Amino acid sequence: MKLIKWSTVLLFTSLFIFPSFAQPGSPSEADIERFRAKKISFLTDKLQLTPKEAEKFWPIYHQSEKENWEAQFKRQQIEFRVQKENGNLSDKEIIALTKEMVETHKAEALVREKYNKKFLEVLPPQKVLILYQAEHQFLRQMLHDYRNRRY
């Protein structure tokens, strides 16, 4: 169940932050930076980090975001290939794509596992849990705002 939750969170993150720039209406670099700034502000408010915690946490968090993006981008590339082919794939090609897709999900999970350990090294466990809850709350708020066209 937790894997499904995290997959959903990652999917929505990728929908907001990392859509193909070739698509019409995709966000500009300014939109992406505004999203990141809102997220950092939201997390800062929720986590209530001490200066010492913040100094150690933010570089790790930014690196985790970068690695998450890279893993999600690989998955998106597969999804775009599937869309591009528009159902014109052989069973053999589909099987290969599904295996690639599973591998990208594994890579995303490994990034989460790696950074969970790193977060626990620099933050109390309670704050790591708050981080995950706050990320989820932030994405729900962004979805709400997007639906209401306030984003």
N, C-alpha and C positions, 0 to 999 in steps of 0.2 A: 504494500500500500504506500509506503514511504517513497519507493522508487517511482511510482505513478505520480505522486505529488511533486517530486523533484523534476520529473520529466515534464510535467505540465508547466512548472515554474520556468524551467529552461526554455521551453517552447515559446512561452509568452515573452520572455526576455528577448529571445531571438527575433520575434515578430516586431518588437518595438525598436530594438537597437540595431539589428543587423540585416535588414532586408536588402535585397539586391539593389544596387544603385542604378541598375539598368531599368528598373521598373519605374513607370511614371508615378509621380507623387511620392517618391521615396523621400525620407527625411534628409535634410541638408546636414552638413557637418555642424552647423550651429544648433540644429535641433538635437543632434546626438549629444553635443556638449551640454545643452540645457538639461537633457534627460539625466546625464551623468551628475551634473551639479545638484539637481533635485534629489537624486538617489543618495549622494554623499551627505547632503544636508539632512535628509530623512534619517539615514542610519546614524549620523552623528547625534541627532536628537534622541533617538531611541537607545543607543548604546551608552551614552553618558560616560565616555572614555576619560580616564585621567590623562594628563599630558604624556606621561610615560607610556601608557598603553597605546595612545594614539600614535606616538612616534614609532612604535614597533608594529602596530596593527596595519596602518594605511598602506605602507609599501607592500606588505604581504597581500592585502586585499586587492590592491590594484593589479598585482601580478596574477592573482587567482582569476580576476575578471578577464585579463588578457588570455590566459590559458583556456578559460571557459569559452571565450569567443572563438578561439582557434578551433576547439573541438566542435563547437556548434556550426562553425562555418563549413567544416568538412561535411557534416551531415546535410547542411543546406545545399551544398554543391550536388550531392546525390539527389536530393529532392528536386532540384532544378533540372537535372538530367532526366529524371523520370517525367516531369512535366513537359520537357522539350520533346521527348519521344512520343508523348501523347498516346500511350497504349500500344505502340509499335515495337514492343520488345519480345524477344523469344523467352521461353521458360528458362533457358540457361542464363540469359542476361538478367532476368528478374531474380533468379536465385542468387546470382553474384551480387546484385544490388542489395538484396535483403541482408546478405552476409556483411556487406560493407556497412549497411545501416546499423546492424547490431554492434559492429566494431566501434562505430562512432559513439554509440550510447555507452559502451564500455569505457571508452576514452573519457567521456564526460564524467562518468561515475568515478573513474580513477583520479581525475582532477579534483573532484569534490572530496574524495577520501584523503588525498595528499594535503589539501588545504585545511581540512578539518583538523588534522594533526597539528599543522602549523598554527592555526588559530588558537588551539588549546595550549600551545606553548607560550603564547603571549597574552592571552586573556583568561579570566576565570571561566570555568565551564558554563556558568549561568549566563555570562555575556555572549558566549558562542551560541547558546540556544536563543538568546534574544536576537542575535544577528540573523539567524535563519528565519525566525518569526518576522522580524522587521523586513527582510528582503521579500518575504511572501506578502506582507501587508502592503509594501510599496508597490509591488506588481499588481496587486488587486486594485489599489488606488489608481494606478496608471491606466488599467483597463477600464475602470469606471470613468475616469476623465476622458479617455479616448472615445468611449461610447457616447459621452456627452459633448464630444468635440471641443474640450477645453485644453487638450494637450498641446 
